[in-house]
Structure formats: structure tokens, C-alpha cells
Amino acid sequence: MGEAERTMTHDRDGAVQPGAFDDLDRVIEESHRAVDAFAKGDPEPLKALYSHEADVSIANPFGPPVRGWEEAAQTMDRAATYYRDGRAIGFERMAGFATPGLAYVVEMEHFEAKMGGSEAITPVTLRVTTVLRPEGGTWKVVHRHADPISATRPADSVIER
């Protein structure tokens, strides 16, 4: 998180919690390593960052949003089977903000992988919004939305056909 976001960290009594954002930064870095593993077909590092509560949700490019830990885990497992032999290339932070009870990060994720049955390494860019909250002494992902929209599109691109 940037310095402006860090200044917002206060507990219920108004006291600053200096370690909270360091931990958030660490979890975001872990999520970047998890994307690298995901591009290789391994969903476990990403799954480890998620809350296991009933309100967790995920919306990925391969299907409708799901809610609940079991559905989210199945969705990540299925999506990871679409990638292999890949690697993360980079992450562009577009926005982010945190309070003591909730944080979000908006990033462009860039990676490459063999997808589906193809033997060609294909570049992928996803627009990702991740929402986190503190649980069990660390930040956990409670929602992740990822889609391949990385350029301006015409209005009719949202029409179901």
C-alpha cells in the first residue's frame, strides 16, 4: 500500500496499528507468487490465501461468480487445470486502500502459460480486484474478480449474443 493508505490504519480506539499494512503488503506479495504457481497449474498457494468462511466469493474469467469456500476452491481447482508451464511476468497496481477491517487492491496481472490443449506459450493479462479482511492474525482474500478486459471496448461488447 502507498503511504497515503498506510496513514489510515487505526484500531477501534484510534491508535495506529503499524504492523497491519506490512502484513497486507506481505500477503499481496504472496498472492503474486501464487499467480506464478497458478500459471503452472497449481492452485494451492492461491487457495491458501483465501478465507474459508461462507461469504467468500470468486468471479473468474471461466464462469459465473460463486460463493462459499467449497465453491471457491472448486472454481480455483478447475481454472488451474487450464494453465500449465507458465510464469508470472508482472503486476501493475492501479488502486488500493485499506482500513483496519477491509482492504482492496486493483491490479493488472500479466503472466504467460500454455492454455487448454495448446503447446504454445500464450500471454495473458487479467484485470483483478481483490478484497481482503483480517482473519486469524493475517489478511485473507474474501473476494477476487478477474477478467481479461485490458483495453477499451465498444458498448455492444457487453451484449449477450
C-alpha positions as CSV (number, residue, x, y, z in Angstrom):
1,M,0.0,0.0,0.0
2,G,1.1,3.5,-0.6
3,E,2.0,6.0,2.2
4,A,-1.4,7.7,2.0
5,E,-3.2,4.4,2.5
6,R,-0.9,3.5,5.4
7,T,-1.9,6.6,7.3
8,M,-5.5,5.3,7.7
9,T,-4.5,2.3,9.9
10,H,-6.1,2.8,13.3
11,D,-7.7,0.4,15.8
12,R,-11.1,1.0,17.4
13,D,-9.5,3.4,20.0
14,G,-7.9,5.4,17.2
15,A,-4.4,4.1,17.9
16,V,-2.3,3.4,14.8
17,Q,-1.6,-0.3,14.1
18,P,1.9,-0.1,12.5
19,G,2.3,-3.8,11.5
20,A,-1.1,-4.2,9.8
21,F,-0.1,-2.8,6.5
22,D,3.3,-4.6,6.5
23,D,1.3,-7.8,6.8
24,L,-1.0,-6.7,4.0
25,D,1.9,-5.9,1.7
26,R,3.3,-9.4,2.5
27,V,0.0,-11.1,1.6
28,I,-0.2,-9.2,-1.6
29,E,3.4,-10.3,-2.5
30,E,2.3,-13.9,-1.6
31,S,-0.6,-13.5,-4.0
32,H,1.8,-12.6,-6.8
33,R,3.9,-15.8,-6.1
34,A,0.6,-17.7,-6.0
35,V,-0.3,-16.3,-9.5
36,D,3.1,-17.6,-10.7
37,A,2.2,-21.1,-9.3
38,F,-1.3,-20.9,-10.8
39,A,0.2,-20.2,-14.3
40,K,2.0,-23.6,-13.8
41,G,-1.4,-25.3,-12.9
42,D,-1.0,-25.2,-9.1
43,P,-4.0,-23.6,-7.3
44,E,-2.8,-24.4,-3.8
45,P,-0.8,-21.3,-3.0
46,L,-3.7,-19.1,-4.1
47,K,-6.3,-21.2,-2.2
48,A,-4.1,-20.8,1.0
49,L,-4.7,-17.0,0.9
50,Y,-8.5,-17.3,0.9
51,S,-10.9,-17.1,3.8
52,H,-12.7,-20.4,4.4
53,E,-15.9,-18.6,5.5
54,A,-19.3,-18.9,3.9
55,D,-19.2,-15.4,2.5
56,V,-16.0,-15.8,0.4
57,S,-16.6,-15.3,-3.3
58,I,-14.8,-15.5,-6.6
59,A,-15.6,-14.4,-10.1
60,N,-13.0,-15.6,-12.7
61,P,-13.0,-15.5,-16.5
62,F,-14.2,-19.1,-16.9
63,G,-17.7,-19.0,-15.3
64,P,-20.2,-17.1,-13.2
65,P,-19.4,-15.9,-9.7
66,V,-19.5,-18.4,-6.9
67,R,-19.9,-18.0,-3.1
68,G,-18.7,-20.1,-0.2
69,W,-15.4,-21.8,0.4
70,E,-16.3,-25.1,-1.2
71,E,-17.4,-23.5,-4.4
72,A,-14.5,-21.1,-4.5
73,A,-12.0,-23.9,-4.0
74,Q,-13.6,-26.0,-6.8
75,T,-13.6,-22.9,-9.1
76,M,-9.8,-22.3,-8.5
77,D,-9.1,-26.1,-8.9
78,R,-10.9,-26.1,-12.3
79,A,-9.4,-22.9,-13.5
80,A,-5.8,-24.1,-12.7
81,T,-6.3,-27.0,-15.0
82,Y,-6.5,-24.6,-17.9
83,Y,-2.9,-23.4,-17.4
84,R,0.5,-25.2,-17.5
85,D,4.2,-24.4,-17.8
86,G,3.6,-20.7,-17.2
87,R,5.0,-17.9,-15.1
88,A,4.0,-14.5,-13.8
89,I,5.6,-11.6,-15.7
90,G,4.5,-8.6,-13.7
91,F,1.8,-6.8,-11.8
92,E,0.6,-3.2,-12.2
93,R,-1.1,-1.7,-9.1
94,M,-3.9,0.5,-10.3
95,A,-5.5,1.3,-6.9
96,G,-5.7,0.1,-3.4
97,F,-6.9,1.2,0.0
98,A,-7.1,-0.3,3.5
99,T,-8.9,0.2,6.8
100,P,-8.3,-1.9,9.8
101,G,-11.2,-4.2,8.8
102,L,-11.1,-4.3,5.0
103,A,-8.7,-3.7,2.1
104,Y,-8.8,-3.8,-1.7
105,V,-6.3,-3.9,-4.4
106,V,-6.9,-3.4,-8.1
107,E,-4.1,-4.7,-10.4
108,M,-3.3,-5.8,-13.9
109,E,-1.8,-9.3,-13.7
110,H,0.5,-10.3,-16.5
111,F,1.5,-13.9,-17.0
112,E,2.1,-16.4,-19.7
113,A,1.2,-20.1,-19.9
114,K,0.2,-23.0,-22.2
115,M,-3.5,-22.9,-22.1
116,G,-6.0,-25.7,-22.8
117,G,-4.6,-28.2,-25.2
118,S,-2.2,-25.7,-26.8
119,E,1.6,-26.2,-26.7
120,A,2.2,-22.5,-27.4
121,I,3.0,-20.2,-24.5
122,T,0.3,-17.5,-24.6
123,P,0.5,-14.1,-22.9
124,V,-2.4,-13.3,-20.5
125,T,-3.4,-10.1,-18.9
126,L,-6.2,-10.0,-16.3
127,R,-7.8,-7.1,-14.6
128,V,-8.1,-8.1,-11.0
129,T,-9.9,-6.7,-7.9
130,T,-9.0,-8.4,-4.7
131,V,-10.8,-7.7,-1.4
132,L,-9.2,-8.8,1.9
133,R,-10.1,-8.7,5.6
134,P,-8.1,-9.6,8.7
135,E,-8.8,-13.2,9.9
136,G,-6.7,-15.2,12.4
137,G,-4.0,-12.6,12.6
138,T,-3.4,-12.1,8.9
139,W,-5.2,-10.7,5.9
140,K,-7.4,-13.2,3.9
141,V,-8.9,-12.9,0.5
142,V,-12.7,-12.7,0.7
143,H,-13.4,-11.8,-2.9
144,R,-11.5,-11.9,-6.1
145,H,-12.8,-10.8,-9.5
146,A,-10.6,-11.4,-12.6
147,D,-11.4,-10.7,-16.2
148,P,-9.5,-10.3,-19.4
149,I,-10.6,-6.8,-20.2
150,S,-7.4,-4.8,-20.5
151,A,-8.3,-2.4,-23.3
152,T,-11.3,-0.1,-24.2
153,R,-14.2,-1.9,-25.8
154,P,-17.2,-0.8,-27.7
155,A,-20.6,-0.5,-25.9
156,D,-22.0,-3.5,-27.8
157,S,-19.3,-5.8,-26.4
158,V,-21.4,-6.3,-23.3
159,I,-24.5,-7.5,-25.2
160,E,-25.2,-11.2,-24.7
161,R,-25.5,-13.0,-28.0
